[in-house]
Amino acid sequence: MSEHVDRSGWARARRYLGFRNISAIYIFVVIFAVFAIRIPSTFLASTTWRTLLDNQVITGITAIALIIPLAAGVFNLAIGLQVGAGSMFVAWLLVSHGVSIPAALAVTALSGILIGLISGWLIVKVRIDSFIATLGVSSLLAAFITGISGGEQILGVPDSYANFGVGNFGGITYSFVILMALALIVWYLLERTPSGRRVYATGGNIEAARLAGVNTTKVIFGSLVACGLLAAIAGMLVTARLGNADPTIGPSYLVPAFTAAFLGSTQFRGGRFNVWGTVLSVYVLAAGVKGLQLSGAPVWIPDVFNGASLLVAVGMAKYQGPSGDYYSIRRILRMRVRSVPSLEDGDG
């Protein structure tokens, strides 16, 4: 018996520590070793790593926002411009209209929710494929950004707002704390609640989820609303960190967010989009880019790195498959069966 337990424990350990399950960690070890040997004076400096942690906050929040609809089987190609719209809108309210900071934050958050509702309506009610619907929404957002900004930066953000963006305690910025807090909240909702199981079930097999009693319409709407809210938060943080709003800032987050989301889906959860795999992937990819930049690589190398990483990540995610979604559907079915009164209880 003990031998059997030892073998099963060893098998679980091998599965958990296998390259397919934690490949990003092994990739990080290689990246770290290569650049630590090649450029130790700059790559190993504590300031480099503090800067790296802080600089990836917006990408991290954007990627976390993205995995919610992806887990529900919906692609959101507007995510970058949703971040840009949030950044520009809060600055427009603060600077051009003198709205108070709390009111500007609340209205911008509501605008993110509204964008999510519009995307959900186009996908669920009008039945437009998520690729096309969100691509159309991104074009509308680009027009909105240009319309309120005139294609120019909005300068003069209140100092109290900008100071929060660069504020820190103990060397850890407030922005990074917000990233970790949001990651924890989304992780809990996706992994520890019935709503999260419904999201994964919908993304795994929408018809099977519907037959299991999942209201897939609400799930898709909810996932896009949550994504829109988080994207708006990311946008508001961009403006606070920069002290201004730039109409070109949003699209640069699209590819890194998708890359981190798909690479993250291959970590820990066997093909399932998940929060901690995504956060890990954001920083592994950032470490690679930072090493290339410190090595004096051409300015176009980071784009090549991110593009190649996206292709590899999608390939790995496709290879692993969404095995976890099957279990979400099965658990929902079990709960549904338990909730049905038996004939012995007098229902006939």
VOPAGU-2260 file (C-alpha; in pm, 1 decimal, decimal comma):
REM VOPAGU-2260
SITE   aa  ch    i         X         Y         Z
SITE  MET   A    0       0,0       0,0       0,0
SITE  SER   A    1     276,4     242,3      99,0
SITE  GLU   A    2     460,8     161,0    -222,5
SITE  HIS   A    3     147,5     242,6    -422,2
SITE  VAL   A    4     108,2     573,4    -235,9
SITE  ASP   A    5     474,0     656,0    -297,7
SITE  ARG   A    6     435,9     583,6    -667,7
SITE  SER   A    7     118,8     792,8    -701,1
SITE  GLY   A    8     281,1    1078,0    -506,9
SITE  TRP   A    9     588,0    1061,4    -727,4
SITE  ALA   A   10     366,9    1059,3   -1038,1
SITE  ARG   A   11     181,5    1369,0    -917,4
SITE  ALA   A   12     508,9    1544,7    -839,9
SITE  ARG   A   13     645,8    1461,8   -1185,7
SITE  ARG   A   14     326,9    1584,7   -1346,9
SITE  TYR   A   15     332,3    1909,2   -1148,7
SITE  LEU   A   16     702,3    1973,3   -1208,5
SITE  GLY   A   17     692,1    1867,2   -1573,8
SITE  PHE   A   18     784,2    2111,4   -1848,2
SITE  ARG   A   19     427,8    2112,6   -1983,5
SITE  ASN   A   20     292,2    2232,0   -1649,0
SITE  ILE   A   21     547,7    2495,9   -1544,4
SITE  SER   A   22     737,8    2564,7   -1865,8
SITE  ALA   A   23     742,6    2940,9   -1795,7
SITE  ILE   A   24     949,3    2882,3   -1482,6
SITE  TYR   A   25    1204,5    2677,8   -1675,6
SITE  ILE   A   26    1210,8    2941,4   -1948,4
SITE  PHE   A   27    1268,4    3210,5   -1685,7
SITE  VAL   A   28    1560,1    3013,9   -1539,2
SITE  VAL   A   29    1720,3    2998,0   -1884,0
SITE  ILE   A   30    1658,4    3369,0   -1950,9
SITE  PHE   A   31    1795,6    3462,0   -1609,7
SITE  ALA   A   32    2106,0    3246,8   -1649,0
SITE  VAL   A   33    2186,4    3375,3   -1998,7
SITE  PHE   A   34    2159,2    3746,1   -1915,8
SITE  ALA   A   35    2308,1    3711,2   -1567,3
SITE  ILE   A   36    2620,8    3572,4   -1731,8
SITE  ARG   A   37    2621,7    3810,8   -2026,1
SITE  ILE   A   38    2536,5    4143,2   -1855,6
SITE  PRO   A   39    2551,9    4084,6   -1478,7
SITE  SER   A   40    2618,1    4444,8   -1380,6
SITE  THR   A   41    2290,7    4571,7   -1524,3
SITE  PHE   A   42    2062,6    4265,5   -1540,7
SITE  LEU   A   43    2121,2    4166,3   -1176,7
SITE  ALA   A   44    2089,2    4518,6   -1038,6
SITE  SER   A   45    1807,5    4557,2    -785,0
SITE  THR   A   46    1684,2    4871,8    -960,5
SITE  THR   A   47    1637,7    4671,7   -1280,0
SITE  TRP   A   48    1406,7    4425,5   -1108,2
SITE  ARG   A   49    1211,1    4687,7    -914,6
SITE  THR   A   50    1156,5    4875,1   -1239,6
SITE  LEU   A   51    1055,7    4555,0   -1419,7
SITE  LEU   A   52     798,2    4469,9   -1151,8
SITE  ASP   A   53     646,7    4817,2   -1173,8
SITE  ASN   A   54     660,7    4860,6   -1551,2
SITE  GLN   A   55     451,0    4548,6   -1616,5
SITE  VAL   A   56     158,8    4648,5   -1394,8
SITE  ILE   A   57     -61,1    4771,7   -1679,6
SITE  THR   A   58      19,1    4472,1   -1900,0
SITE  GLY   A   59     -56,2    4245,7   -1604,5
SITE  ILE   A   60    -396,6    4400,8   -1532,9
SITE  THR   A   61    -480,6    4399,8   -1904,6
SITE  ALA   A   62    -388,9    4031,7   -1936,0
SITE  ILE   A   63    -594,5    3941,8   -1626,7
SITE  ALA   A   64    -888,7    4130,8   -1774,3
SITE  LEU   A   65    -845,9    3942,7   -2101,0
SITE  ILE   A   66    -847,8    3592,0   -1953,9
SITE  ILE   A   67   -1201,7    3633,0   -1817,1
SITE  PRO   A   68   -1374,4    3642,5   -2160,1
SITE  LEU   A   69   -1114,9    3401,5   -2300,3
SITE  ALA   A   70   -1209,1    3152,5   -2028,6
SITE  ALA   A   71   -1569,5    3194,0   -2143,8
SITE  GLY   A   72   -1470,4    3125,7   -2505,2
SITE  VAL   A   73   -1480,1    3488,1   -2623,5
SITE  PHE   A   74   -1196,2    3679,2   -2791,3
SITE  ASN   A   75   -1171,3    4048,8   -2709,7
SITE  LEU   A   76    -959,7    4221,9   -2971,6
SITE  ALA   A   77   -1063,1    4561,3   -2833,1
SITE  ILE   A   78    -878,6    4516,3   -2504,6
SITE  GLY   A   79    -588,4    4745,9   -2595,4
SITE  LEU   A   80    -812,7    5030,9   -2703,2
SITE  GLN   A   81   -1033,9    4976,9   -2398,7
SITE  VAL   A   82    -727,0    5055,2   -2187,8
SITE  GLY   A   83    -651,7    5356,1   -2409,6
SITE  ALA   A   84   -1010,6    5479,5   -2385,9
SITE  GLY   A   85   -1005,3    5453,8   -2007,1
SITE  SER   A   86    -679,1    5648,4   -1993,5
SITE  MET   A   87    -800,4    5922,3   -2225,4
SITE  PHE   A   88   -1150,6    5948,0   -2078,1
SITE  VAL   A   89   -1039,3    5996,0   -1717,5
SITE  ALA   A   90    -789,1    6263,4   -1825,3
SITE  TRP   A   91   -1057,3    6435,0   -2035,9
SITE  LEU   A   92   -1290,3    6444,9   -1736,1
SITE  LEU   A   93   -1021,4    6568,4   -1496,9
SITE  VAL   A   94    -852,0    6827,4   -1717,9
SITE  SER   A   95   -1104,2    6940,4   -1977,5
SITE  HIS   A   96   -1410,5    6941,3   -1753,0
SITE  GLY   A   97   -1270,2    6982,2   -1402,4
SITE  VAL   A   98   -1451,1    6678,8   -1263,3
SITE  SER   A   99   -1339,6    6571,6    -916,7
SITE  ILE   A  100   -1107,8    6269,5    -895,5
SITE  PRO   A  101   -1361,7    6034,3    -727,1
SITE  ALA   A  102   -1632,7    6126,9    -977,3
SITE  ALA   A  103   -1395,7    6090,1   -1274,4
SITE  LEU   A  104   -1287,3    5744,7   -1153,8
SITE  ALA   A  105   -1646,8    5632,8   -1104,5
SITE  VAL   A  106   -1763,3    5757,6   -1445,7
SITE  THR   A  107   -1462,7    5600,5   -1619,6
SITE  ALA   A  108   -1529,9    5268,6   -1447,2
SITE  LEU   A  109   -1892,6    5286,4   -1562,6
SITE  SER   A  110   -1775,1    5358,3   -1916,8
SITE  GLY   A  111   -1567,7    5038,6   -1907,3
SITE  ILE   A  112   -1873,7    4844,1   -1794,8
SITE  LEU   A  113   -2076,7    5002,9   -2076,7
SITE  ILE   A  114   -1817,9    4897,2   -2335,4
SITE  GLY   A  115   -1841,5    4541,8   -2201,6
SITE  LEU   A  116   -2221,7    4549,2   -2226,7
SITE  ILE   A  117   -2208,2    4674,3   -2585,8
SITE  SER   A  118   -1959,3    4400,8   -2680,7
SITE  GLY   A  119   -2175,6    4138,8   -2510,6
SITE  TRP   A  120   -2487,4    4262,7   -2688,0
SITE  LEU   A  121   -2317,1    4242,4   -3027,7
SITE  ILE   A  122   -2189,7    3889,1   -2959,9
SITE  VAL   A  123   -2489,0    3735,8   -2781,1
SITE  LYS   A  124   -2789,9    3922,0   -2915,6
SITE  VAL   A  125   -2680,5    4028,4   -3264,5
SITE  ARG   A  126   -2481,0    3701,2   -3294,3
SITE  ILE   A  127   -2168,0    3856,1   -3443,2
SITE  ASP   A  128   -1853,8    3646,7   -3400,1
SITE  SER   A  129   -1643,4    3778,9   -3112,0
SITE  PHE   A  130   -1345,4    3844,5   -3342,0
SITE  ILE   A  131   -1550,9    4071,6   -3568,6
SITE  ALA   A  132   -1759,6    4230,7   -3293,1
SITE  THR   A  133   -1463,9    4333,6   -3078,6
SITE  LEU   A  134   -1264,3    4440,3   -3382,9
SITE  GLY   A  135   -1552,6    4673,5   -3470,8
SITE  VAL   A  136   -1569,5    4797,2   -3112,5
SITE  SER   A  137   -1195,7    4870,9   -3120,7
SITE  SER   A  138   -1245,9    5088,7   -3427,9
SITE  LEU   A  139   -1526,3    5277,4   -3253,3
SITE  LEU   A  140   -1304,3    5328,0   -2948,9
SITE  ALA   A  141   -1022,8    5460,2   -3167,5
SITE  ALA   A  142   -1267,2    5716,5   -3307,9
SITE  PHE   A  143   -1386,2    5803,4   -2956,1
SITE  ILE   A  144   -1029,3    5858,9   -2835,2
SITE  THR   A  145    -948,6    6083,2   -3129,8
SITE  GLY   A  146   -1277,4    6269,0   -3090,5
SITE  ILE   A  147   -1225,5    6372,9   -2728,0
SITE  SER   A  148    -853,0    6437,2   -2760,3
SITE  GLY   A  149    -822,0    6578,6   -3110,5
SITE  GLY   A  150    -537,9    6332,3   -3158,5
SITE  GLU   A  151    -327,3    6520,5   -2903,2
SITE  GLN   A  152    -204,1    6437,6   -2554,3
SITE  ILE   A  153    -408,9    6566,6   -2264,0
SITE  LEU   A  154    -170,2    6735,3   -2020,2
SITE  GLY   A  155    -217,2    6888,0   -1677,7
SITE  VAL   A  156    -353,5    6592,3   -1480,6
SITE  PRO   A  157    -392,6    6698,7   -1112,5
SITE  ASP   A  158     -77,8    6640,6    -908,0
SITE  SER   A  159    -265,1    6445,7    -640,7
SITE  TYR   A  160    -376,7    6197,7    -905,4
SITE  ALA   A  161     -36,1    6171,6   -1072,3
SITE  ASN   A  162     140,5    6133,6    -738,0
SITE  PHE   A  163     -62,4    5823,1    -663,1
SITE  GLY   A  164      56,7    5668,7    -988,3
SITE  VAL   A  165     421,1    5689,9    -883,9
SITE  GLY   A  166     369,6    5655,8    -509,1
SITE  ASN   A  167     519,2    5363,7    -319,6
SITE  PHE   A  168     594,3    5225,8      21,4
SITE  GLY   A  169     901,7    5020,7      92,7
SITE  GLY   A  170     998,0    5040,9    -274,8
SITE  ILE   A  171     673,3    4869,4    -383,3
SITE  THR   A  172     448,4    5096,0    -587,9
SITE  TYR   A  173      77,7    5134,2    -520,7
SITE  SER   A  174      17,6    5024,2    -879,9
SITE  PHE   A  175     185,2    4688,1    -817,7
SITE  VAL   A  176     -24,2    4637,7    -504,2
SITE  ILE   A  177    -337,6    4705,1    -711,0
SITE  LEU   A  178    -222,2    4446,0    -966,7
SITE  MET   A  179    -176,8    4182,6    -696,1
SITE  ALA   A  180    -509,5    4269,2    -532,5
SITE  LEU   A  181    -697,0    4241,2    -862,2
SITE  ALA   A  182    -517,8    3915,9    -943,4
SITE  LEU   A  183    -625,0    3770,5    -609,0
SITE  ILE   A  184    -987,3    3878,4    -656,2
SITE  VAL   A  185   -1014,1    3740,4   -1009,8
SITE  TRP   A  186    -837,2    3417,8    -907,6
SITE  TYR   A  187   -1085,7    3365,6    -625,7
SITE  LEU   A  188   -1387,8    3435,8    -844,9
SITE  LEU   A  189   -1271,8    3207,3   -1126,8
SITE  GLU   A  190   -1130,3    2920,2    -923,1
SITE  ARG   A  191   -1331,1    2916,0    -600,1
SITE  THR   A  192   -1688,2    3012,0    -688,7
SITE  PRO   A  193   -1975,8    2856,4    -886,6
SITE  SER   A  194   -1969,1    3159,3   -1117,4
SITE  GLY   A  195   -1610,2    3078,6   -1211,0
SITE  ARG   A  196   -1700,2    2717,1   -1288,4
SITE  ARG   A  197   -1977,2    2842,6   -1515,6
SITE  VAL   A  198   -1729,2    3065,0   -1698,5
SITE  TYR   A  199   -1492,8    2772,4   -1761,3
SITE  ALA   A  200   -1780,3    2544,5   -1856,2
SITE  THR   A  201   -1907,1    2796,9   -2111,2
SITE  GLY   A  202   -1563,2    2832,3   -2263,7
SITE  GLY   A  203   -1507,8    2456,8   -2269,3
SITE  ASN   A  204   -1828,7    2362,0   -2448,1
SITE  ILE   A  205   -2106,2    2617,9   -2465,5
SITE  GLU   A  206   -2373,3    2369,5   -2572,6
SITE  ALA   A  207   -2285,6    2121,1   -2298,8
SITE  ALA   A  208   -2282,5    2404,3   -2045,4
SITE  ARG   A  209   -2625,6    2519,8   -2162,4
SITE  LEU   A  210   -2762,4    2167,7   -2129,3
SITE  ALA   A  211   -2613,4    2153,1   -1779,2
SITE  GLY   A  212   -2825,3    2454,2   -1683,7
SITE  VAL   A  213   -2570,1    2731,8   -1725,8
SITE  ASN   A  214   -2710,2    3063,6   -1844,8
SITE  THR   A  215   -2435,9    3111,8   -2102,2
SITE  THR   A  216   -2578,4    3446,4   -2214,0
SITE  LYS   A  217   -2526,5    3592,7   -1867,5
SITE  VAL   A  218   -2182,8    3433,0   -1843,4
SITE  ILE   A  219   -2062,7    3594,3   -2167,6
SITE  PHE   A  220   -2214,1    3931,1   -2075,0
SITE  GLY   A  221   -2061,2    3911,5   -1728,8
SITE  SER   A  222   -1716,8    3814,8   -1855,8
SITE  LEU   A  223   -1707,1    4107,7   -2098,1
SITE  VAL   A  224   -1835,0    4350,7   -1835,1
SITE  ALA   A  225   -1566,0    4236,3   -1590,3
SITE  CYS   A  226   -1307,0    4266,9   -1867,2
SITE  GLY   A  227   -1426,6    4619,1   -1949,2
SITE  LEU   A  228   -1411,2    4725,9   -1585,0
SITE  LEU   A  229   -1056,8    4594,5   -1537,3
SITE  ALA   A  230    -944,5    4751,8   -1865,9
SITE  ALA   A  231   -1084,7    5085,7   -1747,4
SITE  ILE   A  232    -891,9    5047,9   -1419,8
SITE  ALA   A  233    -576,1    4977,6   -1618,2
SITE  GLY   A  234    -641,0    5288,6   -1828,0
SITE  MET   A  235    -692,3    5505,9   -1521,5
SITE  LEU   A  236    -363,7    5378,4   -1379,8
SITE  VAL   A  237    -184,1    5458,2   -1707,7
SITE  THR   A  238    -290,3    5821,5   -1680,7
SITE  ALA   A  239    -190,8    5837,9   -1314,0
SITE  ARG   A  240     150,1    5686,5   -1383,3
SITE  LEU   A  241     228,1    5906,1   -1684,7
SITE  GLY   A  242      70,8    6225,4   -1551,8
SITE  ASN   A  243     -97,0    6270,1   -1890,2
SITE  ALA   A  244    -301,7    6080,5   -2147,7
SITE  ASP   A  245    -164,3    5975,9   -2485,7
SITE  PRO   A  246    -411,0    5876,7   -2762,3
SITE  THR   A  247    -166,4    5617,9   -2901,1
SITE  ILE   A  248    -103,4    5427,2   -2576,9
SITE  GLY   A  249    -369,8    5154,6   -2591,1
SITE  PRO   A  250    -283,4    4927,9   -2886,8
SITE  SER   A  251      62,8    4850,4   -2748,4
SITE  TYR   A  252     -95,8    4633,3   -2478,3
SITE  LEU   A  253    -285,4    4403,3   -2715,6
SITE  VAL   A  254     -15,9    4155,6   -2820,0
SITE  PRO   A  255     160,9    4135,2   -2479,3
SITE  ALA   A  256    -172,7    4070,0   -2306,9
SITE  PHE   A  257    -270,6    3792,9   -2548,4
SITE  THR   A  258      77,7    3642,2   -2528,6
SITE  ALA   A  259      70,2    3632,6   -2148,8
SITE  ALA   A  260    -284,6    3493,5   -2143,6
SITE  PHE   A  261    -208,8    3204,6   -2380,7
SITE  LEU   A  262     130,4    3124,2   -2229,5
SITE  GLY   A  263     -31,9    3145,0   -1887,1
SITE  SER   A  264    -296,9    2893,2   -1992,0
SITE  THR   A  265     -21,9    2631,9   -2027,0
SITE  GLN   A  266      94,1    2688,4   -1667,9
SITE  PHE   A  267     -42,9    2511,4   -1360,3
SITE  ARG   A  268    -391,8    2435,6   -1497,8
SITE  GLY   A  269    -326,4    2217,2   -1802,9
SITE  GLY   A  270    -469,1    2427,2   -2084,3
SITE  ARG   A  271    -707,5    2642,7   -1880,5
SITE  PHE   A  272    -677,3    3021,8   -1874,7
SITE  ASN   A  273    -578,5    3112,6   -1520,0
SITE  VAL   A  274    -464,5    3415,3   -1324,4
SITE  TRP   A  275    -134,7    3310,2   -1169,2
SITE  GLY   A  276      -5,6    3147,3   -1485,2
SITE  THR   A  277     -85,5    3471,1   -1666,9
SITE  VAL   A  278      88,5    3692,1   -1409,0
SITE  LEU   A  279     393,3    3463,8   -1416,0
SITE  SER   A  280     400,2    3478,1   -1796,2
SITE  VAL   A  281     382,6    3859,1   -1797,7
SITE  TYR   A  282     700,9    3880,1   -1594,3
SITE  VAL   A  283     884,9    3597,0   -1770,1
SITE  LEU   A  284     826,7    3767,3   -2104,9
SITE  ALA   A  285     922,2    4104,9   -1955,9
SITE  ALA   A  286    1247,2    3958,9   -1823,3
SITE  GLY   A  287    1333,3    3836,6   -2172,2
SITE  VAL   A  288    1259,3    4174,2   -2329,4
SITE  LYS   A  289    1450,6    4358,7   -2057,5
SITE  GLY   A  290    1753,6    4135,9   -2107,7
SITE  LEU   A  291    1747,4    4200,4   -2480,9
SITE  GLN   A  292    1718,6    4575,4   -2428,4
SITE  LEU   A  293    2005,2    4584,0   -2177,6
SITE  SER   A  294    2214,4    4378,8   -2419,5
SITE  GLY   A  295    2183,1    4653,2   -2678,9
SITE  ALA   A  296    1953,6    4462,2   -2913,2
SITE  PRO   A  297    1788,0    4660,1   -3196,4
SITE  VAL   A  298    1468,2    4841,6   -3104,1
SITE  TRP   A  299    1258,2    4605,4   -3317,8
SITE  ILE   A  300    1374,7    4292,3   -3133,2
SITE  PRO   A  301    1113,0    4318,9   -2852,2
SITE  ASP   A  302     834,2    4313,7   -3114,1
SITE  VAL   A  303     985,2    4001,9   -3268,5
SITE  PHE   A  304    1018,7    3844,7   -2923,5
SITE  ASN   A  305     656,0    3917,9   -2830,2
SITE  GLY   A  306     521,1    3805,0   -3167,2
SITE  ALA   A  307     717,5    3479,2   -3164,2
SITE  SER   A  308     617,6    3419,2   -2801,5
SITE  LEU   A  309     249,9    3463,3   -2890,9
SITE  LEU   A  310     274,0    3206,3   -3170,5
SITE  VAL   A  311     453,3    2959,6   -2944,8
SITE  ALA   A  312     208,2    3020,4   -2658,8
SITE  VAL   A  313     -97,7    2963,8   -2878,9
SITE  GLY   A  314      60,8    2648,4   -3017,9
SITE  MET   A  315     131,8    2516,0   -2669,8
SITE  ALA   A  316    -220,9    2600,8   -2550,1
SITE  LYS   A  317    -370,9    2426,4   -2853,3
SITE  TYR   A  318    -155,5    2120,5   -2789,0
SITE  GLN   A  319    -253,5    2090,7   -2423,7
SITE  GLY   A  320    -624,0    2148,9   -2474,1
SITE  PRO   A  321    -880,7    2280,2   -2223,3
SITE  SER   A  322    -888,1    1969,8   -2005,2
SITE  GLY   A  323   -1008,1    2157,9   -1700,0
SITE  ASP   A  324   -1332,1    2270,7   -1863,5
SITE  TYR   A  325   -1461,9    1913,0   -1872,5
SITE  TYR   A  326   -1443,2    1900,2   -1495,1
SITE  SER   A  327   -1627,5    2231,4   -1462,3
SITE  ILE   A  328   -1916,4    2094,6   -1667,2
SITE  ARG   A  329   -1917,8    1768,6   -1473,6
SITE  ARG   A  330   -1929,8    1950,4   -1138,2
SITE  ILE   A  331   -2218,5    2169,3   -1257,6
SITE  LEU   A  332   -2407,2    1858,6   -1368,6
SITE  ARG   A  333   -2351,8    1696,5   -1029,4
SITE  MET   A  334   -2483,4    2005,0    -849,0
SITE  ARG   A  335   -2784,1    2014,7   -1082,5
SITE  VAL   A  336   -2865,8    1649,9   -1022,0
SITE  ARG   A  337   -2843,8    1696,4    -644,5
SITE  SER   A  338   -3079,9    1994,0    -665,7
SITE  VAL   A  339   -3354,5    1792,0    -843,2
SITE  PRO   A  340   -3604,4    1643,4    -591,5
SITE  SER   A  341   -3634,0    1266,0    -609,0
SITE  LEU   A  342   -3957,1    1072,7    -662,1
SITE  GLU   A  343   -3928,0     942,3    -308,9
SITE  ASP   A  344   -3981,1    1296,5    -180,0
SITE  GLY   A  345   -4332,2    1291,9    -322,5
SITE  ASP   A  346   -4273,4    1449,9    -665,1
SITE  GLY   A  347   -4420,3    1236,0    -929,4
